Amino acid sequence: MSFVYQYTQFAQLISTVQNDKNTISISTQTDTLAREQFVNFAHFFATGTAFLVRSSYGQPINALSDLCGKRVVVQATSIQEIDLKTQNSKCGGNNITIQSVPSRANLINAVQSGTADVAVYDEAPLHVVASQSNNALKVVGQPYDVQPYGILCNQQNSVLCCALVDAINYLIQQGTYEQLLAKYSFSYKNNGVCPSRVNLNGTTCLTTCTPSASYCTSKFS
């Protein structure tokens, strides 16, 4: 099977799959019930939200409430953008200055350049960014709202979405999934899905490829 890759802005990922411009989309796209109104998700990873700052930044950032009065950059149309707008209503007038940008690269640059104090983004990618920054950046605070990432599939193509779920579950059963997590310094306990399924309340598709409940429990213990 061959692939033709098309790089697309985050805000357009759902619409390109929904309109069949792209067959699937693989990104840091968290599955939510709101997004499931437009596309299906084949779960492959899980992560929470965390905070990225310059290593020299001296103010404590442990939770969303610590962002009041700060300049905060976030990816446009992300769930974190919604989180910041909700938090602003709790800041008592000392509002967050929200900077919405189209890409992760823009988000990182805003923190590096000092135009933003904090970036709010998915925890797992932020750790990769920090590890590659020559100690210029660091991840701070307690991650919150751990949710699964999903490969986006058109809702009219349930066969393809189930095939993706079955392939991921096969990798889980064979031990390859665990090896891939470890290769990039992730773990089942913090970032694994077991079993993979379609959507938050959806199916695991072919039972022959689904890891047993006891197997999955052992990986998260």
Backbone hydrogen bonds, N-H to C=O, Kabsch-Sander energy under -0.5 kcal/mol:
donor,donor_aa,acceptor,acceptor_aa,energy
5,Y,3,F,-0.5
10,F,102,P,-0.8
12,Q,9,Q,-2.0
13,L,10,F,-1.5
16,T,12,Q,-2.1
17,V,13,L,-1.4
18,Q,14,I,-2.8
19,N,15,S,-2.2
20,D,17,V,-1.4
21,K,16,T,-1.9
22,N,16,T,-2.2
25,S,152,L,-1.2
27,S,25,S,-0.5
29,Q,27,S,-1.4
30,T,28,T,-0.7
31,D,148,P,-2.7
36,E,32,T,-1.8
37,Q,34,A,-1.0
38,F,35,R,-2.0
39,V,35,R,-1.7
40,N,153,C,-2.7
42,A,151,I,-2.0
43,H,41,F,-0.7
43,H,197,R,-2.2
44,F,149,Y,-1.6
45,F,149,Y,-0.8
46,A,191,N,-1.8
47,T,147,Q,-2.3
49,T,144,Y,-2.7
50,A,121,Y,-2.9
51,F,140,V,-1.3
52,L,119,A,-2.5
53,V,138,K,-2.4
55,S,136,A,-2.7
57,Y,54,R,-2.0
66,D,63,A,-1.6
67,L,64,L,-2.0
68,C,65,S,-0.8
69,G,94,N,-0.6
70,K,67,L,-2.4
72,V,70,K,-0.7
72,V,97,T,-2.6
73,V,118,V,-2.7
74,V,99,Q,-2.6
75,Q,120,V,-0.5
76,A,101,V,-3.0
78,S,75,Q,-1.7
82,I,78,S,-1.2
83,D,79,I,-2.1
84,L,80,Q,-2.3
85,K,81,E,-1.9
86,T,82,I,-2.3
87,Q,83,D,-2.5
88,N,84,L,-2.1
89,S,85,K,-0.8
89,S,86,T,-0.7
90,K,87,Q,-2.2
91,C,88,N,-1.3
94,N,91,C,-1.7
95,N,93,G,-1.7
97,T,70,K,-2.7
98,I,96,I,-1.0
99,Q,72,V,-3.0
100,S,98,I,-0.6
101,V,74,V,-2.5
101,V,99,Q,-0.5
107,L,103,S,-1.7
108,I,104,R,-2.6
109,N,105,A,-2.3
110,A,106,N,-1.9
111,V,107,L,-1.3
112,Q,108,I,-2.6
113,S,109,N,-2.7
114,G,110,A,-0.6
114,G,111,V,-0.6
115,T,110,A,-1.0
116,A,110,A,-1.8
117,D,71,R,-2.3
118,V,71,R,-1.8
119,A,52,L,-2.3
120,V,73,V,-2.1
121,Y,50,A,-1.8
121,Y,119,A,-0.6
123,E,48,G,-3.7
126,L,122,D,-1.6
127,H,123,E,-1.9
128,V,124,A,-1.4
129,V,125,P,-2.4
130,A,126,L,-2.8
131,S,127,H,-2.1
132,Q,128,V,-1.1
132,Q,129,V,-0.6
133,S,130,A,-1.4
135,N,130,A,-0.6
136,A,133,S,-1.3
138,K,53,V,-2.5
140,V,51,F,-2.7
142,Q,62,N,-1.8
144,Y,49,T,-1.7
147,Q,47,T,-2.4
149,Y,45,F,-3.1
150,G,29,Q,-1.9
151,I,42,A,-2.5
152,L,25,S,-2.6
152,L,150,G,-0.5
153,C,40,N,-2.4
154,N,23,T,-0.6
155,Q,38,F,-0.5
157,N,154,N,-2.0
161,C,157,N,-1.7
162,C,158,S,-2.4
163,A,159,V,-2.0
164,L,160,L,-2.1
165,V,161,C,-2.1
166,D,162,C,-2.8
167,A,163,A,-2.0
168,I,164,L,-2.3
169,N,165,V,-2.6
170,Y,166,D,-2.0
171,L,167,A,-2.0
172,I,168,I,-2.0
173,Q,169,N,-2.5
174,Q,170,Y,-2.2
175,G,171,L,-0.7
175,G,172,I,-1.0
176,T,171,L,-1.0
177,Y,171,L,-1.8
179,Q,175,G,-1.5
180,L,176,T,-2.3
181,L,177,Y,-2.3
182,A,178,E,-2.2
183,K,179,Q,-2.1
184,Y,180,L,-1.2
184,Y,181,L,-0.6
185,S,182,A,-1.9
186,F,181,L,-3.2
191,N,187,S,-2.7
192,G,187,S,-0.6
192,G,188,Y,-1.9
194,C,195,P,-0.6
198,V,203,T,-3.1
199,N,41,F,-2.2
199,N,197,R,-0.7
202,G,199,N,-1.2
209,C,206,L,-1.6
210,T,207,T,-1.2
216,C,212,S,-2.2
217,T,213,A,-2.6
218,S,214,S,-1.9
219,K,215,Y,-1.2
220,F,216,C,-1.0
220,F,217,T,-0.6
221,S,217,T,-0.7
